[in-house]
Amino acid sequence: DAGVIQSPRHEVTEMGQEVTLRCKPISGHNSLFWYRQTMMRGLELLIYFNNNVPIDDSGMPEDRFSAKMPNASFSTLKIQPSEPRDSAVYFCASSLGGFNTGELFFGEGSRLTVL
Amino acid sequence: GNSVTQMEGPVTLSEEAFLTINCTYTATGYPSLFWYVQYPGEGLQLLLKATKADDKGSNKGFEATYRKETTSFHLEKGSVQVSDSAVYFCALPFNNNAGNMLTFGGGTRLMVKP
């Protein structure tokens, strides 16, 4: 079975450009998460969707970040305009709904470098 | 909300050495506790979990026991291999209503030398 698929795997862009990261969750999973990983701050939850609806976006750092989930099989994380401090690895994860099952399935991540 | 603290790395061991990575938590009630592992260039994957106090989670030779008295969930392995080199994360739900929304510790990098 295909796991969580993220694209692009690597992105290098210049400050001020728009960046769009994409995620395809595992079929049948109804929860989707975007995490950001940096050396300084570790893993941070940015936003959590359940049944395509954003449930908690309190981790989104600022208005430059936005996320959408137009259907059960696709989500995007957009940064506009990008800044060098946005450089990080962005992970998408999905899971089956359910309380405290705890098993998130992560994609391989999108490594973003903003120059 | 709930939180977790784990020992900083890196931890460097020789093959077949005993491993302990400490994790302590702060939580309301007794949520499930998890260890995730991240191999180089990959996303995180669930290693083991414990759903209630005194439970022991185990997988691939790793074990962790849910200790409510000491609010700890330390990861152990009796004999590490080079292939265990990875970053290990302790995790728990953000709060009692968080479902699968997990908060992770800072990660502990393990390096095993042949």
Contacts between the chains, C-beta under 8 A, distances in Angstrom:
chain1	res1	chain2	res2	distance
A	4	B	43	7.4
A	31	B	99	7.0
A	31	B	100	5.6
A	33	B	100	7.8
A	33	B	101	7.1
A	42	B	104	6.7
A	42	B	105	7.5
A	42	B	106	4.4
A	42	B	107	6.0
A	43	B	44	7.8
A	43	B	89	6.9
A	43	B	104	4.4
A	43	B	107	7.3
A	45	B	94	7.8
A	45	B	101	6.7
A	45	B	102	7.6
A	45	B	103	7.0
A	48	B	101	5.1
A	50	B	99	7.4
A	55	B	101	7.8
A	56	B	101	6.5
A	91	B	43	5.5
A	91	B	44	7.3
A	93	B	43	7.3
A	93	B	44	7.7
A	95	B	100	4.5
A	97	B	99	7.1
A	97	B	100	7.7
A	98	B	99	7.1
A	98	B	100	7.0
A	99	B	99	5.6
A	100	B	31	6.4
A	100	B	32	4.6
A	100	B	51	7.1
A	100	B	93	6.0
A	100	B	99	7.1
A	100	B	100	7.5
A	101	B	100	6.1
A	102	B	32	5.3
A	102	B	34	4.8
A	102	B	46	7.0
A	102	B	49	5.4
A	102	B	91	7.5
A	102	B	93	7.3
A	102	B	100	6.3
A	102	B	102	6.6
A	103	B	46	5.0
A	103	B	49	7.7
A	103	B	100	7.5
A	104	B	36	8.0
A	104	B	44	7.3
A	104	B	46	7.2
A	104	B	100	6.2
A	104	B	102	6.5
A	105	B	45	7.8
A	106	B	43	3.0
A	106	B	44	4.7
A	106	B	45	6.7
A	107	B	43	5.3
A	108	B	41	7.3
A	108	B	42	5.9
A	108	B	43	5.3
A	109	B	42	8.0
A	109	B	43	5.6
